[in-house]
Amino acid sequence: MKKAYRKASVGQVSGYTGWLRVNATAYQSATHGGRYVNNYANSQGDYRYKKFEKAGTLPFGSVLAKDSFAVRPDGKLGIGPLFIMEKMKKGFNKGSGDWRYSMVMPNGKVAGMTKGKGMNMKFCAECHAGVAPEQDHILLVPEDYRKKF
C-alpha cells in the first residue's frame, strides 16, 4: 500500500506507517465503503488522538491517515484509497472544524482535496460534521479495535 500511495507525492503523509497507529488490528469501516482500515496520527496530534473520546481539539499540523483494503471474493486483498485529514489554521473552513480532507487512490492519483483540485471532498466533511463537537470532527476507532495506551 505504501508503494502505491507514495506515487501521489503527498508530503503530509510521507512515512505515515511509522506514525502512531491507534487500532490494534484492521477493522471494517462502514463509512469508508466497507473496507478494512488502519488509523495513524502524526507526531503533532498523536498525543491527543490516542486519548479517543478525551482527545479534545487536535492542534494545527495534526495529520490523520487511514489506509484501506478490501478482501475480494477470491480471498486476495485489493488496495483501497488512503484517506487523509489535515488540521489547518483556524479559519480554513469553519464548517469542517478547519480540517482538510484528501483521498489518494491506489494508483497514486489524488482523487480530491478540500479547496483543491479534483473531488471537493464535501462528502467527507458532511460525514465528519455529524460527530459530537467535543470530538473535533473525528470518527473514533471502535472500542473493540483500539490499542491500549
C-alpha positions in Angstrom: 0.0 0.0 0.0 2.8 2.4 0.9 4.3 2.0 -2.5 1.0 2.7 -4.3 0.2 5.8 -2.2 3.8 7.1 -2.4 3.2 7.8 -6.2 0.9 10.7 -5.2 3.8 12.6 -3.6 1.6 13.9 -0.9 4.2 15.2 1.5 2.0 15.5 4.6 1.6 11.7 4.8 5.1 10.6 3.8 6.1 7.8 6.2 2.6 7.5 7.7 3.1 3.9 8.6 5.8 4.9 11.0 3.3 7.2 12.9 1.3 6.1 15.9 -1.3 3.5 14.9 -4.2 3.7 17.3 -6.0 0.5 16.2 -4.8 -2.9 17.3 -5.9 -4.6 14.2 -7.6 -3.6 10.9 -11.3 -3.2 11.2 -14.2 -2.9 8.7 -15.4 0.7 8.3 -18.9 1.2 7.0 -18.2 4.9 6.5 -15.2 4.1 4.2 -17.0 1.8 1.8 -17.0 -1.3 4.0 -13.2 -1.5 3.5 -10.8 -2.6 6.3 -8.8 0.3 7.6 -5.9 1.3 9.9 -5.7 4.7 11.7 -2.5 6.7 12.1 -1.6 10.0 13.6 1.5 12.1 13.1 3.5 13.5 16.0 1.7 16.8 16.1 -1.5 15.2 17.1 -0.8 11.6 18.2 -0.6 12.5 21.9 -4.2 13.7 21.7 -5.6 11.3 19.1 -4.7 8.2 21.2 -7.0 9.6 24.0 -10.0 8.8 21.8 -13.1 10.5 23.4 -10.9 12.6 25.6 -8.7 13.9 22.8 -10.3 17.4 22.6 -9.3 19.6 19.6 -6.2 18.5 17.8 -3.6 21.2 17.1 -2.7 22.8 13.8 -0.5 20.5 11.8 -2.1 17.3 13.0 -2.5 14.7 10.2 -4.6 11.6 10.4 -4.2 8.9 7.8 -6.4 5.9 7.2 -5.2 3.3 4.7 -7.7 0.8 3.4 -8.1 -2.5 1.7 -10.8 -4.9 0.7 -10.9 -8.7 0.7 -12.0 -9.9 -2.8 -14.3 -13.0 -3.3 -11.2 -15.0 -4.3 -9.6 -14.2 -0.9 -7.0 -11.8 -2.3 -6.5 -8.3 -1.0 -7.3 -5.2 -3.0 -5.8 -1.9 -2.0 -8.3 0.9 -1.3 -7.9 4.6 -1.0 -5.7 6.4 1.6 -8.0 8.9 3.5 -6.3 11.9 4.9 -7.4 14.6 7.4 -5.1 17.6 8.0 -5.8 20.2 10.7 -5.3 23.6 9.0 -5.0 27.1 10.5 -8.1 28.5 12.2 -10.4 29.9 9.6 -9.6 27.5 6.9 -13.1 26.0 6.9 -15.2 26.6 10.0 -17.8 24.0 8.8 -15.2 21.2 8.8 -13.6 22.2 12.1 -10.7 23.5 10.0 -9.9 20.0 8.7 -8.8 19.5 5.1 -9.8 16.1 3.6 -7.9 14.4 0.9 -8.1 11.0 -0.8 -5.3 9.2 -2.6 -6.3 6.3 -4.9 -4.4 3.0 -5.1 -2.9 4.1 -8.5 -1.3 7.1 -6.7 -3.6 9.7 -8.1 -5.0 12.3 -5.7 -8.8 12.0 -6.2 -9.5 15.2 -4.4 -8.7 17.7 -1.7 -10.8 20.2 0.2 -10.3 23.6 -1.5 -8.1 21.9 -4.1 -8.3 20.1 -7.4 -10.4 17.1 -8.1 -13.3 16.0 -6.0 -14.2 18.6 -3.4 -14.3 16.0 -0.6 -17.6 17.5 0.7 -18.9 14.1 1.4 -16.1 13.6 4.0 -16.8 16.9 5.7 -20.5 16.2 5.8 -20.0 12.8 7.4 -17.5 14.1 9.9 -19.7 17.1 10.8 -22.1 14.6 12.4 -19.6 13.8 15.1 -20.0 15.2 18.6 -18.4 18.7 18.8 -16.1 17.7 21.6 -14.6 15.1 19.3 -13.3 17.7 16.8 -15.0 16.1 13.8 -13.0 12.8 14.3 -14.7 9.5 13.9 -13.2 7.2 16.5 -11.8 3.7 16.2 -14.5 1.2 17.5 -13.6 0.3 21.1 -13.0 -3.4 20.3 -10.2 -2.5 17.9 -8.4 0.2 19.9 -4.8 -0.1 21.1 -4.4 0.3 24.8 -2.2 3.3 25.8 
